[in-house]
């Protein structure tokens, strides 16, 4: 486990491209494996989580050619072409891999075992196990956690009423619906990411959406197509906030995905006074993208809750950093989901930023930050959480004195080359 030393005080400037979107990269692999023909994927994210999905598919007989780390060809042979793996499928630390594969494997004609590292074994899987079992799946778990043994069963479509909006659960159920008899319908209490619906439609599946309800009918063939992955807006959040907070900075991020189900952070920061300009929107496949230009800004506190939380759920560690520099009080509610991410992100982010002088109060479903508060350099830890690691690396840029972050390597899970990219725009990292 490597550490990173952060030196403060430099302005950030430049024009950079970001790694491909993690959520869409997962889906390109999984859907390409189930499609007929060759899915040519460019700007793929070769991070730890997506590579776990790739390895699981290869273990089930899917041919995936790596032209270069960010360019792949997935040779799919249809819905029923997967083969039993020899041993457990290792999802490593990726909750997306485990939950989406659970949906696919629930409808297969063979048994499977999904497992991963201890961090993933701690994450709750009941939210996907229970609705899949309503469809007839047989899944054995360790009190609702991995490892998951998925036994071959015939599935039947049904209506699902989710208590919490979740793109991963919705996607697992829609994928299971491809193998189930009849129609599978998912109702959510609010919007969640719609990358699954967009990509399935692009591959020829008939997906019907009405507000927060989406349905799919079984047995539809998927057809391969070229997929260029947009830049990941969740990765963009780190250099974006860094440029807002560092003095005399101006930064352009190229071809970032601006799917409306993912732009909660942009919306909230603009309400807080952030100078973020969104360029002309164009489409890469079925996904909207645009250039983002960011300038140093004075922020003011705000309140975040309700549907906005779902649209920025992965960005709260870096949002907490931004809130420490906003004038006044920032309150986040309705974000209990953060308690069951790679870490308890409310507790760990608050504790590490408190060590740097931030005034943060934790709540069961969120947090309160009083700003603006000068941060000071400290010795902090990522706790093995990639998003917390990068958030602390940004916090160190605006602190007085050096900041040392233990276990920076986990940033590679979602943002390969994070440290080097930040150096190219002026960050002083050792």
C-alpha positions, 0 to 999 in steps of 0.5 A: 500500500503506497502513501501520497504526500500532497503539497498545497498552494498551486493553481490548477490549469489545463485541458484534459480527458478523463478515463471512461465511465465506470458504470457504462464500462461494466455494462459494455462488458456484460451486455456485450457478452450477452449480445450476438456479434462483436461489441467494439468498446473504446475508452474503456475504464481499465480500473480494478472494478471493471477488470473484475467484471472482465475476469468473471466473464472470461471465467465463463467462457466469454472471448474478450480481446484486449487491443489496448487497455482502453480498447476491447472487443467482446465476442458475444454469442447470445443470452444463453452462451455463458458456461459454468466457471471453474470455482468461484467468480471473484468480484474482488471489491466491486459491488456493481460486478456482484449485483449485476452478475447476480441478475444474469446468473439467476436465470442461467442453467448452471450453478454459480458462486460469487465472492470477493475480498473482505471489503465486498463481503461486508456489503449488503446484498439482500436488496438484490437477493430478495427481489430475485428470489421473488422471481424464483431464483434460489440464492444462498448467502451469509446473512444477506452478504457474499459469498452468494451461491446462485442455483439454476432455476427457472425465473418468472417475471413480476412487478418489483416495488423498490423501497430505495432507488438503485440503478444496480438493483434495477439493472440486476432485475432487468437483466434477470428479466431477459431470462424470465418468463413474461414481463419484469417491471421495476418501480422506483420511488425516484429516478436512478441511473438509466445507463442500463435502459439506454444501452439495452435499447441501443442493442435492440431490446424493447424497454418501456419506461414511464416515469420511474417505472421500467419494464422488459420482456423475456427472451429478447436478443441483443445485438452488438454495436460499437460503444465509445465510453464517455468520460466518467463524471464521478471521476471528473468530480475530483479535478473539478472541485480542485479547480473550484477551490484552488486559487487562480485556476481554470480547467477544461475537462473534455467529453464528460458524460452529462447524463441527467441521472448523474449530474446532481453534483454539477447542479448543486455546485452551481447553486452554491456559486460554482463557475462551471460552464457546460459546453455543447452537448453531443452524443456518444452512442446513447449517452450525452457528453460535453466539455466542462470548464471550471474556474476558481469560485467562492462557494456558499453553503446549501441543503441537499436531499431527496432525489438529488442525492441519488444523482450524486451518490458517488460524489459525496466524499469530494462534495464534503471537501467542497462544503468545508470551503463554502461560506455558511452551513451545508446540510446533507440528508436522505443519504443513508446509502453512504453508510454501506458503500466501500466504507461507511463514507459518512463516518470515514470522510468526516473523521479524516476531514476532521483530522484536517480541521474541518467542522463536520457533524455526522447524521444517520442519513447525512452530515452537516458542514460548517464553513468556510474552514481553513484545512491543515495538513495531516496524516490521513487514511483512505480506508481502502475507499477509492473515492475517499482517497481522491477526495483527501488528495484534493483536500490536501491541495488547499490545506496549510502544510503537507498531507500524507494519505495512506493507501492511495493505490485504491484510487486505481479501482475507478480512476487509473492514472489519477495521480498523474492526471492531477500532476499534469494540471499542477497538483504537487504530489510526491 
